[in-house]
Amino acid sequence: MSKTDTQIGFRVTSEFKARLEAQAPRERRAVSNLILKVLEEYLDAVEPEGTKPQN
């Protein structure tokens, strides 16, 4: 994963936040890092081959 330099915000339910906060320490991650990991894995899975933007 590359260094992040921008922010994104979104709302979730209290229950969803609690689930994230419970899972993050199980993976020895911060909540924000867990979210980033999951989203990157999703995009890697659905993006057509060779279309990933280069930094």
C-alpha positions in Angstrom: 0.0 0.0 0.0 1.2 3.4 -0.8 1.3 6.4 1.5 -2.1 8.2 1.7 -2.3 11.9 1.1 -6.0 12.6 0.9 -9.1 11.9 2.9 -12.5 10.5 2.2 -15.4 10.6 4.6 -18.6 8.6 4.8 -21.3 7.7 7.4 -22.0 4.2 8.8 -24.3 2.9 11.5 -23.2 2.7 15.1 -23.4 -1.1 14.8 -21.2 -1.1 11.7 -18.6 1.1 13.4 -18.6 -1.2 16.4 -18.0 -4.2 14.2 -15.0 -2.4 12.5 -13.6 -1.4 15.9 -13.9 -5.0 17.1 -12.3 -6.5 14.0 -9.4 -4.0 13.6 -7.4 -5.2 16.7 -7.9 -8.9 15.7 -5.9 -8.0 12.6 -3.5 -5.7 14.5 -4.7 -2.8 12.4 -6.2 0.7 13.0 -9.8 1.0 11.8 -8.8 3.3 9.0 -6.1 0.9 7.8 -8.6 -2.0 7.9 -11.1 0.0 5.8 -8.3 0.9 3.3 -7.2 -2.8 3.1 -10.7 -4.0 2.4 -11.4 -1.4 -0.2 -8.1 -2.0 -2.0 -8.7 -5.7 -2.1 -12.2 -5.1 -3.6 -10.9 -2.7 -6.3 -8.1 -5.1 -7.2 -10.7 -7.9 -7.6 -13.1 -5.9 -9.8 -10.9 -3.6 -11.9 -10.2 -4.9 -15.4 -6.6 -6.0 -15.8 -4.2 -3.3 -16.6 -6.5 -0.4 -15.6 -5.1 0.3 -12.1 -4.0 3.9 -12.0 -0.3 4.5 -11.5 0.9 6.8 -8.8 
